[in-house]
């Protein structure tokens, strides 16, 4: 596709990115592109107030995200049906979603604007919170939705159904439902498997289960997962991508399934997924 408007989003309070944002803005405007800055990008380069992230994503033909995976997750949840391509630039840290480094940014961007690039399609989750006959809200996640407890010494009790069939009642510190993209995030820390990012699958991982035989469960991405907190459970929350928190009541029904919308991440021309794993996890090193 031909790009006309390029959006730039920056990790909040990352003011040291100002010189890079200014260089990027000049580089793009000199080539005839309209540049849209989110508030953090505008603040970093002292370019006025900028536009809201939602407005930038809604208007842009391509999003450039300068930061880490957290910033990418926040942008991904704004994309919606337009599915604007996202180019993630890693400014430090582990960064599985931000494959491009700062030294390689302008070479990569030149190829992208010349339409010489490929996209990694990623599925997202939708989680609906239902209380009785009401839907209290629908939330979208690129990585995961997590059921967690607030009381430090309590175990949560959660019934789970898949496609209407009863699976089990978990007694654990929590429960994670993750996409393949999220399999290298909280899912991995909780002992879950690494899923290839474009695999059509979801994974369910209990966190420190009371029954040690509860293991991660891999499902087709067409699965409809329903989780119901039980009456003995107090202080349980649903957390979306580690960034949005929703308090739950006993007997709420949370329906988690693949969202009808996904995102497209611009792939690095020099780094494949297995090289990314080797680099980030230092596989093969002694």
VOKEPA-459968 format. One record per residue: residue number from 1; residue in three letters; x negated, y, z of N, C-alpha, C in turn. Coordinates in steps of 0.02 Angstrom, whole numbers, plus 50000, padded with zeros to 5 digits. Each point is the difference from the previous one (the first is absolute). Layout:
NUM, ala, X, Y, Z, X, Y, Z, X, Y, Z
...
END
This chain:
1, unk, 49958, 49940, 50000, 50042, 50060, 50000, 49956, 50063, 50000
2, unk, 50027, 50054, 49973, 49964, 50063, 49998, 50013, 50038, 50065
3, unk, 49947, 50025, 50030, 50006, 50036, 50063, 49999, 50075, 49987
4, unk, 50043, 50036, 50036, 50000, 50073, 49996, 49990, 50031, 50069
5, unk, 50033, 49972, 50049, 49995, 50026, 50069, 49963, 49950, 50044
6, unk, 49948, 50022, 50033, 49960, 49957, 50043, 50009, 50023, 50072
7, unk, 50024, 49955, 50042, 50008, 50016, 50070, 49938, 49979, 50040
8, unk, 49983, 50039, 50050, 49943, 49984, 50044, 50025, 50001, 50072
9, unk, 49988, 49945, 50035, 50017, 49995, 50071, 49936, 49983, 50038
10, unk, 49994, 50029, 50059, 49939, 49992, 50040, 50020, 49975, 50070
11, unk, 49956, 49960, 50029, 50009, 49979, 50069, 50009, 50060, 50045
12, unk, 50050, 50001, 50044, 50011, 50058, 50043, 49938, 50018, 50041
13, unk, 49990, 50065, 50007, 49946, 50029, 50040, 49930, 49979, 49974
14, unk, 49997, 49984, 49936, 49936, 49983, 49969, 49974, 50061, 49963
15, unk, 49988, 50054, 50037, 49982, 50063, 49968, 49933, 49998, 49965
16, unk, 49957, 49952, 50019, 49934, 49996, 49966, 50007, 49979, 49927
17, unk, 50061, 49980, 49980, 50011, 49982, 49930, 50011, 50062, 49956
18, unk, 50000, 50060, 50030, 50013, 50061, 49962, 49959, 50008, 49937
19, unk, 49933, 49993, 50003, 49960, 50007, 49939, 50019, 49949, 49946
20, unk, 50015, 49938, 50020, 50020, 49949, 49951, 50067, 50018, 49969
21, unk, 50048, 50022, 50040, 50066, 50019, 49973, 49992, 50058, 49951
22, unk, 49961, 50050, 50017, 49989, 50057, 49955, 49967, 49978, 49935
23, unk, 49949, 49956, 50005, 49967, 49975, 49940, 50049, 49961, 49956
24, unk, 50039, 49959, 50032, 50049, 49958, 49964, 50053, 50045, 49967
25, unk, 50024, 50049, 50036, 50050, 50046, 49973, 49972, 50037, 49939
26, unk, 49939, 50025, 50005, 49969, 50036, 49943, 49990, 49953, 49941
27, unk, 49976, 49940, 50013, 49987, 49950, 49948, 50064, 49986, 49961
28, unk, 50056, 49994, 50036, 50063, 49983, 49967, 50030, 50060, 49963
29, unk, 49999, 50058, 50032, 50031, 50059, 49967, 49960, 50020, 49938
30, unk, 49934, 49990, 50001, 49960, 50015, 49941, 50019, 49956, 49941
31, unk, 50029, 49943, 50014, 50021, 49953, 49948, 50074, 50007, 49984
32, unk, 50032, 50050, 50028, 50069, 50015, 49982, 50053, 49966, 50042
33, unk, 49982, 49968, 50055, 50049, 49966, 50042, 50025, 50047, 50055
34, unk, 50063, 49992, 50017, 50029, 50036, 50057, 49985, 49960, 50063
35, unk, 49975, 50034, 50051, 49980, 49967, 50062, 50048, 50019, 50056
36, unk, 50026, 49949, 50035, 50046, 50009, 50055, 49966, 49977, 50064
37, unk, 49997, 50043, 50050, 49966, 49985, 50062, 50050, 49989, 50057
38, unk, 49989, 49946, 50039, 50040, 49992, 50060, 49974, 50048, 50053
39, unk, 50034, 50010, 50057, 49979, 50049, 50049, 49929, 49989, 50026
40, unk, 49979, 49937, 50009, 49934, 49987, 50026, 49946, 50014, 49948
41, unk, 50014, 49986, 49936, 49952, 50016, 49948, 49994, 50076, 49993
42, unk, 50057, 50035, 50003, 49999, 50073, 49994, 49963, 50031, 50059
43, unk, 50010, 49973, 50060, 49966, 50026, 50059, 49925, 49988, 49996
44, unk, 49980, 49941, 49974, 49929, 49983, 49997, 49962, 50048, 49954
45, unk, 50031, 50022, 49946, 49965, 50044, 49953, 50024, 50072, 50006
46, unk, 50042, 50013, 50051, 50024, 50068, 50013, 50034, 50029, 49938
47, unk, 50047, 49960, 49973, 50035, 50018, 49938, 50074, 50014, 50012
48, unk, 50016, 50029, 50057, 50070, 50015, 50015, 50034, 49942, 50035
49, unk, 50067, 50002, 50006, 50035, 49949, 50038, 50007, 49932, 49966
50, unk, 49996, 49999, 49934, 50012, 49937, 49964, 50074, 49984, 50000
51, unk, 50017, 49942, 49974, 50070, 49976, 50000, 50005, 49940, 50046
52, unk, 50060, 49983, 50019, 50009, 49941, 50043, 49976, 49938, 49962
53, unk, 49979, 49950, 50037, 49978, 49939, 49967, 50055, 49970, 49957
54, unk, 50061, 50002, 50026, 50056, 49971, 49962, 50009, 50037, 49933
55, unk, 49993, 50067, 50001, 50008, 50038, 49938, 49943, 49987, 49952
56, unk, 49939, 49993, 50027, 49942, 49986, 49957, 50009, 49933, 49966
57, unk, 50019, 49949, 50038, 50008, 49933, 49972, 50057, 49999, 49949
58, unk, 50053, 50038, 50014, 50058, 50001, 49955, 49983, 50032, 49933
59, unk, 49952, 50047, 50000, 49985, 50037, 49938, 49939, 49973, 49962
60, unk, 49956, 49964, 50035, 49936, 49981, 49969, 50008, 49941, 49952
61, unk, 49958, 49999, 49949, 49994, 49942, 49955, 49946, 49951, 50024
62, unk, 49955, 50026, 50042, 49946, 49959, 50029, 49984, 50030, 50068
63, unk, 49993, 49956, 50050, 49981, 50023, 50067, 49928, 49980, 50014
64, unk, 49960, 50048, 50023, 49932, 49986, 50024, 50002, 50007, 50076
65, unk, 49981, 49948, 50035, 50002, 50000, 50073, 49928, 49998, 50026
66, unk, 49980, 50052, 50036, 49934, 50004, 50029, 50006, 49985, 50074
67, unk, 49974, 49943, 50021, 50007, 49982, 50071, 49987, 49927, 50010
68, unk, 50045, 49968, 50037, 49994, 49928, 50014, 50066, 49966, 49988
69, unk, 50005, 49938, 50024, 50060, 49961, 49988, 50062, 50031, 50033
70, unk, 49991, 50033, 50058, 50058, 50031, 50033, 50032, 50053, 49956
71, unk, 49960, 50041, 49968, 50027, 50051, 49955, 50034, 49968, 49940
72, unk, 49970, 49946, 49974, 50030, 49965, 49944, 50068, 49971, 50019
73, unk, 50006, 49972, 50060, 50063, 49972, 50022, 50055, 50053, 50003
74, unk, 49982, 50058, 50026, 50048, 50055, 50006, 50024, 50022, 49931
75, unk, 49954, 50005, 49951, 50019, 50019, 49933, 50042, 49946, 49967
76, unk, 49982, 49937, 50010, 50036, 49944, 49968, 50074, 50000, 50019
77, unk, 50015, 50018, 50062, 50070, 49999, 50022, 50041, 50056, 49969
78, unk, 49966, 50049, 49969, 50035, 50055, 49968, 50013, 49989, 49926
79, unk, 49968, 49950, 49971, 50000, 49992, 49927, 50069, 49985, 49973
80, unk, 50036, 49952, 50030, 50068, 49985, 49978, 50003, 49973, 49929
81, unk, 50056, 50012, 49965, 50009, 49968, 49934, 49954, 50027, 49946
82, unk, 49969, 50059, 50009, 49956, 50027, 49948, 49936, 49959, 49993
83, unk, 49978, 49971, 50055, 49941, 49957, 50000, 49940, 50035, 49966
84, unk, 49988, 50062, 50019, 49944, 50038, 49974, 49935, 49964, 50017
85, unk, 49952, 49992, 49953, 49937, 49967, 50015, 49961, 50038, 50054
86, unk, 49964, 49962, 50042, 49962, 50029, 50055, 49927, 49980, 49993
87, unk, 49956, 50051, 50001, 49928, 49989, 49999, 49974, 50016, 50070
88, unk, 49977, 49948, 50035, 49976, 50009, 50069, 49925, 50008, 50002
89, unk, 49977, 50052, 50035, 49929, 50014, 50006, 49980, 49993, 50073
90, unk, 49954, 49955, 50014, 49981, 49984, 50068, 49951, 50052, 50028
91, unk, 50020, 50031, 50055, 49956, 50049, 50032, 49966, 49972, 50061
92, unk, 49996, 49934, 50005, 49967, 49969, 50058, 50047, 49950, 50033
93, unk, 49972, 49952, 50037, 50040, 49949, 50031, 50008, 49939, 49956
94, unk, 50043, 49953, 50022, 50006, 49936, 49965, 50031, 50008, 49932
95, unk, 50060, 50029, 49995, 50029, 50020, 49937, 50011, 49946, 49948
96, unk, 50053, 49959, 50009, 50016, 49950, 49949, 50041, 50030, 49943
97, unk, 50038, 50052, 50015, 50044, 50030, 49949, 49964, 50055, 49961
98, unk, 49949, 50029, 50030, 49962, 50054, 49969, 49935, 49971, 49972
99, unk, 50004, 49973, 49940, 49944, 49963, 49971, 49945, 50046, 49973
100, unk, 50019, 50059, 49976, 49953, 50044, 49966, 49960, 50040, 50051
101, unk, 49936, 50006, 49990, 49957, 50040, 50044, 49993, 50071, 49972
102, unk, 49979, 50046, 50042, 49992, 50069, 49978, 49951, 50006, 49942
103, unk, 49940, 49966, 50002, 49954, 50006, 49944, 50030, 49976, 49933
104, unk, 50047, 49953, 50003, 50029, 49974, 49939, 50065, 50033, 49980
105, unk, 50022, 50051, 50038, 50066, 50029, 49989, 50008, 50030, 49931
106, unk, 49955, 50043, 49978, 50011, 50036, 49938, 49993, 49955, 49938
107, unk, 49955, 49951, 50003, 49996, 49952, 49945, 50064, 49959, 49995
108, unk, 50025, 49978, 50058, 50063, 49962, 50001, 50058, 50042, 49975
109, unk, 50003, 50062, 50024, 50055, 50044, 49981, 49999, 50015, 49926
110, unk, 49942, 50008, 49972, 49995, 50014, 49928, 50029, 49941, 49960
111, unk, 49984, 49939, 50021, 50028, 49941, 49966, 50076, 49997, 50009
112, unk, 50024, 50016, 50059, 50072, 49998, 50012, 50036, 50051, 49956
113, unk, 49975, 50061, 49996, 50032, 50051, 49960, 49995, 49986, 49926
114, unk, 49951, 49959, 49979, 49995, 49977, 49931, 50040, 49936, 49989
115, unk, 50039, 49981, 50051, 50043, 49941, 49998, 49960, 49936, 49990
116, unk, 49940, 49998, 50028, 49958, 49940, 49999, 49994, 49974, 50071
117, unk, 50054, 49972, 50024, 50001, 49977, 50069, 50051, 49944, 50007
118, unk, 49998, 49965, 50056, 50049, 49947, 50013, 50031, 50012, 50069
119, unk, 50059, 49972, 50009, 50039, 50011, 50060, 50009, 49934, 50037
120, unk, 49992, 50002, 50066, 50016, 49942, 50042, 50070, 50012, 50029
121, unk, 50047, 49959, 49978, 50069, 50007, 50023, 50007, 49969, 50069
122, unk, 50028, 50038, 50047, 50008, 49976, 50069, 50074, 50003, 50020
123, unk, 50023, 49947, 50032, 50069, 50000, 50024, 50003, 50037, 50067
124, unk, 50060, 50024, 50016, 50013, 50032, 50065, 50057, 49964, 50035
125, unk, 50006, 50012, 50064, 50054, 49972, 50040, 50053, 50053, 50012
126, unk, 50062, 49976, 50008, 50053, 50042, 50025, 50028, 49968, 50063
127, unk, 50006, 50039, 50053, 50027, 49975, 50063, 50062, 50041, 50018
128, unk, 50057, 49967, 50004, 50062, 50033, 50020, 50015, 49982, 50073
129, unk, 50015, 50051, 50040, 50019, 49989, 50070, 50075, 50005, 50005
130, unk, 50032, 49947, 50021, 50073, 49997, 50003, 50022, 49988, 50072
131, unk, 50048, 50039, 50022, 50028, 49994, 50067, 50075, 49994, 49993
132, unk, 50025, 49940, 50012, 50070, 49987, 49987, 50014, 50006, 49926
133, unk, 50049, 50042, 49982, 50018, 50009, 49930, 49963, 50059, 49968
134, unk, 49955, 50032, 50037, 49966, 50059, 49975, 49929, 49984, 49978
135, unk, 49979, 50032, 49945, 49929, 50000, 49981, 49970, 50064, 50026
136, unk, 49954, 49994, 50048, 49971, 50059, 50033, 49944, 50032, 49958
137, unk, 49974, 49963, 49953, 49947, 50028, 49959, 49965, 49946, 49959
138, unk, 49971, 50022, 49944, 49961, 49954, 49958, 49930, 50031, 49993
139, unk, 49950, 49958, 50011, 49931, 50024, 50002, 49958, 49958, 49952
140, unk, 49950, 50033, 49969, 49958, 49966, 49951, 49928, 49996, 50025
141, unk, 49968, 49944, 49985, 49931, 49989, 50023, 49959, 49968, 49945
142, unk, 49939, 50023, 49993, 49953, 49968, 49954, 49963, 49943, 50033
143, unk, 49981, 50009, 50063, 49962, 49949, 50036, 50045, 49952, 50038
144, unk, 50037, 50026, 50049, 50036, 49954, 50045, 50053, 50036, 50041
145, unk, 50045, 49960, 50026, 50045, 50022, 50053, 49985, 49954, 50060
146, unk, 49998, 50031, 50059, 49977, 49963, 50060, 50050, 50010, 50056
147, unk, 50018, 49946, 50032, 50042, 50002, 50060, 49953, 49996, 50060
148, unk, 50002, 50051, 50042, 49954, 50002, 50057, 50037, 50019, 50064
149, unk, 49969, 49984, 50056, 50029, 50015, 50065, 49967, 50063, 50028
150, unk, 50036, 50035, 50044, 49971, 50058, 50032, 49976, 49985, 50071
151, unk, 50035, 49954, 50035, 49978, 49981, 50067, 49938, 49956, 49994
152, unk, 49946, 50016, 50037, 49936, 49965, 49989, 50001, 49926, 50019
153, unk, 50044, 49980, 50045, 49997, 49930, 50024, 50059, 49958, 49975
154, unk, 50039, 50026, 49954, 50060, 49965, 49978, 49987, 49963, 49934
155, unk, 50033, 49943, 49993, 50002, 49963, 49936, 50066, 50016, 49966
156, unk, 49997, 50013, 49936, 50062, 50013, 49963, 50028, 49933, 49974
157, unk, 50066, 49998, 49995, 50034, 49942, 49973, 50038, 50021, 49937
158, unk, 49984, 49968, 49945, 50026, 50019, 49935, 50025, 49939, 49962
159, unk, 50063, 50001, 49980, 50025, 49947, 49956, 49986, 50020, 49928
160, unk, 49981, 49951, 49959, 49986, 50015, 49930, 50037, 49952, 49954
161, unk, 50028, 50029, 49947, 50035, 49963, 49948, 49968, 50018, 49933
162, unk, 49996, 49951, 49955, 49976, 50012, 49932, 50053, 49976, 49951
163, unk, 50023, 50046, 49959, 50054, 49985, 49951, 50060, 49968, 50035
164, unk, 50016, 50025, 50060, 50058, 49976, 50037, 49988, 49937, 50041
165, unk, 49942, 49970, 49994, 49985, 49938, 50037, 49959, 50016, 50062
166, unk, 50021, 49971, 50056, 49964, 50011, 50063, 49930, 49971, 49996
167, unk, 49950, 50039, 50022, 49931, 49976, 50000, 49979, 49981, 50071
168, unk, 50000, 50049, 50045, 49980, 49986, 50069, 50012, 50062, 50042
169, unk, 49990, 49992, 50065, 49998, 50057, 50046, 49929, 50009, 50024
170, unk, 49971, 50056, 49983, 49932, 50015, 50020, 50000, 50030, 50070
171, unk, 49954, 49976, 50041, 49984, 50032, 50063, 49926, 50019, 49995
172, unk, 49987, 50065, 49994, 49932, 50021, 49982, 49991, 50074, 50020
173, unk, 49940, 50025, 49990, 49988, 50071, 50010, 50031, 50042, 49943
174, unk, 50016, 49968, 49946, 50031, 50035, 49944, 50001, 49957, 49938
175, unk, 50022, 50030, 49945, 50007, 49964, 49937, 49984, 50048, 49943
176, unk, 49961, 49976, 49951, 49981, 50040, 49942, 50030, 49969, 49937
177, unk, 50031, 50042, 49958, 50019, 49979, 49933, 49959, 50043, 49952
178, unk, 49958, 49968, 49960, 49951, 50038, 49960, 50005, 49981, 49926
179, unk, 49981, 50049, 49959, 49992, 49988, 49928, 49929, 49973, 49988
180, unk, 49986, 49977, 49939, 49931, 49982, 49984, 49951, 50058, 50011
181, unk, 50021, 50061, 49984, 49957, 50058, 50013, 49985, 50006, 50074
182, unk, 50050, 49988, 50042, 49991, 50005, 50072, 49966, 49941, 50032
183, unk, 49984, 49948, 49960, 49969, 49941, 50030, 49929, 50013, 50025
184, unk, 49969, 50055, 49978, 49933, 50017, 50025, 50003, 50053, 50054
185, unk, 50061, 50013, 50026, 50008, 50050, 50053, 50014, 49966, 50066
186, unk, 50054, 50020, 50035, 50017, 49971, 50065, 50008, 49924, 49995
187, unk, 50028, 49978, 49945, 50010, 49929, 49987, 49934, 49961, 50009
188, unk, 49946, 50026, 49973, 49935, 49966, 50005, 49976, 49998, 50072
189, unk, 50009, 50055, 50036, 49978, 50003, 50070, 50038, 49951, 50043
190, unk, 50063, 49984, 49980, 50041, 49954, 50038, 49991, 49928, 49979
191, unk, 49951, 49987, 49957, 49985, 49931, 49979, 50036, 49977, 49938
192, unk, 50028, 50047, 49962, 50035, 49981, 49938, 49952, 49989, 49942
193, unk, 50026, 49973, 49945, 49959, 49986, 49941, 49991, 50063, 49958
194, unk, 49948, 50001, 49958, 49991, 50052, 49950, 50036, 49977, 49937
195, unk, 50048, 50039, 49977, 50037, 49985, 49939, 49973, 50043, 49943
196, unk, 49994, 49971, 49942, 49979, 50040, 49942, 50052, 50055, 49990
197, unk, 49978, 50063, 49988, 50047, 50057, 50005, 50059, 49999, 49953
198, unk, 49996, 49965, 49943, 50056, 49998, 49954, 50040, 49935, 50005
199, unk, 49985, 49959, 50051, 50036, 49937, 50010, 50073, 50015, 50018
200, unk, 50049, 49966, 49970, 50070, 50013, 50016, 50020, 49964, 50065
201, unk, 49977, 50026, 50056, 50011, 49966, 50064, 50004, 50051, 50056
202, unk, 50028, 49977, 50056, 50001, 50036, 50063, 49972, 49954, 50054
203, unk, 49976, 50028, 50054, 49974, 49959, 50054, 50028, 50025, 50067
204, unk, 50018, 49952, 50042, 50027, 50014, 50067, 49951, 49973, 50051
205, unk, 49978, 50043, 50047, 49948, 49981, 50048, 50023, 50018, 50070
206, unk, 50009, 49951, 50045, 50012, 50017, 50070, 49936, 50026, 50032
207, unk, 50007, 50049, 50045, 49943, 50028, 50036, 49995, 49967, 50068
208, unk, 49946, 49963, 50012, 49988, 49966, 50064, 50063, 49962, 50022
209, unk, 50022, 49950, 49961, 50062, 49965, 50017, 49993, 49958, 50063
210, unk, 50056, 49996, 50038, 50001, 49959, 50061, 49992, 49927, 49982
211, unk, 50029, 49979, 49944, 49992, 49932, 49975, 49943, 49999, 49950
212, unk, 49946, 49965, 50017, 49940, 50003, 49959, 50009, 49968, 49932
213, unk, 50053, 49961, 49991, 50011, 49969, 49935, 50033, 50048, 49950
214, unk, 50023, 50059, 50023, 50025, 50050, 49952, 49943, 50025, 49958
215, unk, 50004, 49990, 49936, 49946, 50020, 49954, 50026, 50049, 49948
216, unk, 49955, 50035, 49965, 50022, 50043, 49945, 50040, 49962, 49948
217, unk, 50050, 50033, 49973, 50046, 49969, 49952, 49999, 50041, 49936
218, unk, 49983, 49968, 49944, 49998, 50034, 49935, 50064, 49984, 49963
219, unk, 50034, 50053, 49976, 50064, 49993, 49966, 49997, 50031, 49931
220, unk, 50047, 49981, 49957, 50006, 50033, 49935, 50021, 50072, 50011
221, unk, 49980, 50044, 49955, 50017, 50071, 50009, 50074, 50013, 49987
222, unk, 50037, 49949, 49979, 50073, 50007, 49992, 50037, 49985, 50065
223, unk, 49964, 49981, 50053, 50032, 49980, 50063, 50034, 50060, 50033
224, unk, 50056, 49985, 50031, 50036, 50049, 50041, 49991, 49980, 50073
225, unk, 49961, 50040, 50036, 49982, 49984, 50069, 50043, 50041, 50047
226, unk, 50032, 49967, 50048, 50041, 50035, 50049, 49973, 49985, 50070
227, unk, 49986, 50052, 50037, 49972, 49994, 50068, 50049, 50032, 50048
228, unk, 50016, 49965, 50055, 50048, 50023, 50049, 49968, 49999, 50070
229, unk, 49986, 50058, 50030, 49976, 50001, 50069, 50054, 49972, 50046
230, unk, 49978, 49961, 50050, 50048, 49967, 50044, 50016, 50042, 50061
231, unk, 50053, 49982, 50035, 50028, 50041, 50055, 49951, 50010, 50057
232, unk, 49954, 49952, 50009, 49952, 50006, 50056, 49943, 50047, 49984
233, unk, 49999, 50027, 49939, 49944, 50041, 49977, 50014, 50073, 50013
234, unk, 49953, 50034, 50033, 50005, 50072, 50011, 49939, 50034, 49969
235, unk, 50009, 50061, 49978, 49943, 50040, 49977, 49966, 49972, 49939
236, unk, 50038, 49979, 49950, 49970, 49975, 49938, 50009, 50052, 49945
237, unk, 49948, 50008, 49960, 50000, 50049, 49947, 49982, 49967, 49933
238, unk, 50025, 50031, 49947, 49980, 49982, 49932, 49951, 50054, 49977
239, unk, 49941, 49979, 49977, 49950, 50047, 49977, 49987, 49987, 49926
240, unk, 50004, 50053, 49961, 49994, 49996, 49927, 49932, 50027, 49979
241, unk, 49958, 49956, 49971, 49933, 50019, 49978, 49959, 50033, 50056
242, unk, 50016, 49985, 50062, 49964, 50028, 50056, 50010, 50075, 50009
243, unk, 50049, 50029, 49964, 50008, 50073, 49998, 50070, 50024, 50019
244, unk, 50049, 49958, 49992, 50069, 50019, 50016, 50026, 49952, 50053
245, unk, 50030, 50027, 50052, 50021, 49959, 50058, 50075, 50007, 50010
246, unk, 50035, 49942, 50005, 50072, 49999, 50008, 50017, 49958, 50061
247, unk, 50029, 50028, 50053, 50021, 49959, 50058, 50059, 49956, 49982
248, unk, 49999, 49939, 50025, 50052, 49951, 49985, 50039, 49982, 50063
249, unk, 50061, 49976, 49989, 50042, 49973, 50054, 50006, 49925, 49991
250, unk, 50019, 49967, 50055, 50014, 49928, 49996, 50058, 49989, 49951
251, unk, 49993, 49947, 49961, 50050, 49979, 49951, 50004, 50045, 49938
252, unk, 49955, 50049, 49994, 49993, 50033, 49935, 49979, 49948, 49949
253, unk, 50019, 50012, 49938, 49978, 49955, 49945, 49955, 50041, 49954
254, unk, 49939, 49976, 49992, 49953, 50034, 49956, 49988, 49955, 49940
255, unk, 50021, 50024, 49942, 49994, 49962, 49938, 49940, 50025, 49962
256, unk, 49952, 49956, 49989, 49938, 50017, 49966, 49996, 49961, 49935
257, unk, 49990, 50036, 49946, 49993, 49968, 49934, 49959, 50044, 49954
258, unk, 49984, 49972, 49944, 49962, 50038, 49951, 50039, 50061, 49977
259, unk, 49968, 50058, 49999, 50032, 50060, 49975, 50009, 49995, 49924
260, unk, 50050, 50034, 49975, 50009, 50001, 49927, 49948, 50045, 49967
261, unk, 49964, 50039, 50041, 49947, 50043, 49974, 49932, 49975, 50024
262, unk, 49949, 50009, 49959, 49932, 49984, 50020, 49955, 50059, 49986
263, unk, 49935, 49989, 50001, 49954, 50054, 49982, 49947, 49972, 49952
264, unk, 49967, 50046, 49966, 49945, 49982, 49956, 49937, 50034, 50023
265, unk, 49949, 49961, 50019, 49936, 50027, 50021, 49952, 49997, 49941
266, unk, 49967, 50056, 49986, 49950, 50001, 49947, 49940, 49959, 50023
267, unk, 49981, 49950, 49960, 49946, 49955, 50018, 49932, 50030, 49984
268, unk, 49953, 49985, 50043, 49931, 50020, 49987, 49975, 49962, 49939
269, unk, 49964, 50035, 49957, 49972, 49968, 49940, 49938, 49959, 50016
270, unk, 49972, 50008, 50060, 49937, 49968, 50016, 50006, 49949, 50057
271, unk, 50060, 49992, 50029, 50007, 49959, 50060, 50061, 49955, 49993
272, unk, 49990, 49933, 50000, 50058, 49956, 49999, 50018, 49982, 50072
273, unk, 50057, 49966, 50009, 50027, 49988, 50067, 49953, 49959, 50043
274, unk, 49969, 49949, 49970, 49956, 49957, 50040, 49935, 50036, 50019
275, unk, 49978, 50044, 49955, 49942, 50041, 50018, 50018, 50048, 50056
276, unk, 50063, 50024, 49998, 50024, 50044, 50054, 49999, 49963, 50066
277, unk, 50024, 49937, 50001, 49999, 49960, 50061, 49928, 49989, 50024
278, unk, 49957, 49983, 49954, 49930, 49988, 50020, 49969, 50064, 50029
279, unk, 50016, 50057, 49969, 49971, 50063, 50023, 50028, 50020, 50068
280, unk, 50067, 49997, 50007, 50031, 50023, 50062, 49987, 49953, 50058
281, unk, 50002, 49934, 49988, 49991, 49951, 50054, 49929, 49975, 50007
282, unk, 49956, 50021, 49953, 49931, 49979, 50001, 49992, 49924, 49996
283, unk, 50043, 49970, 49959, 49995, 49928, 49989, 49933, 49983, 49969
284, unk, 49972, 49945, 50019, 49938, 49976, 49971, 49937, 50029, 50033
285, unk, 50010, 50049, 50044, 49942, 50029, 50034, 49981, 49959, 50061
286, unk, 49937, 50004, 50019, 49978, 49964, 50060, 49980, 50049, 50054
END
